[in-house]
Amino acid sequence: MTTRRSEGGSRYVYESFDAATARIEANERVAEERWTGLAYRLGLIEATLERLEKRIWIGVYGVAAFLMAQMAETVIQAAMR
């Protein structure tokens, strides 16, 4: 389908196609901005989850260290008897 204008006819016949194209392009730009925003927010969520994972592992290692210290104290007390 070509949109060449002929000498006759109404100019509004062709301008409706231009408006539709502009509307499609605007929707594509909006969709692209939404994807960019979504990717940014997902990046923030991933960074937050990584920090949370590090904190959880620090807690796990802390509990393990506490239990090892308790076990070492028990072994030392048993050896001194």
N, C-alpha and C positions, 0 to 999 in steps of 0.2 A: 504494500500500500504506500503510495507516495503522497506527500503533502504539498506538492507544487501547486501554486496558485495559478489559476487561469485568469484571464482578463474578466470574465464574467462571474457572477455568483456573489454570495454574501461572504464577507470577511469573517463572520462569526462561525461559519462552518469549520474553518481551519483553526481559529483561536481556541475552540473547545478542546482540540487535540493538544495544543500547547499547554493549556491549563491542566489537562490530565497528566501530561509528562512532568510538569512542574510539581504536581501533587505527589506523583510517584517518587520523584527525586527527593522531595522534602521528607517523605516517609522513610526512604532509604537512609537519609542523613540522621533522622531521629533514631532509627533502628541501630545504626552504627554507634551513635552516642550511648545508647542504652547498653550495647554490648561492651563498649569501653568502660562504662561505669560498673557493669557487672564484673568484668575482669578485675578492675581495681578493688572492688569490695571482696571478691574471692581471694585476691592476694593478701588483703588485710586479715581475712579469716584464717588463711593458711599460716600467716606469721603468728597470729595469736595462738593457734593450736600448737605450733612448734614451741612457743614459750611455755605453754601449759604443760606440754610433754616433758620439757626440761625440768620444770618445777616438780612434777610428779616423780620423776626419776631421782631428784635430789631427796625427796621425802622417803622414797623406798630405800635409798642408800643410807639415809639417816637412821631409819628403823633397823636396818640390818647392822649398822655400826653399833647401835645401842644394844641389840641382842648379843652381838659378839662381845661387847664390853661386859655385859652381865655374865655371859658364859665364862669369860676369862677371870672375872672376879670370883665366881664359884669355884673354878679350878684352883685358883691361888689359895682360897680359904681351905679347900679340901686338902691341899698339899701341906699347909701349915699345921694341920691337926696332928 
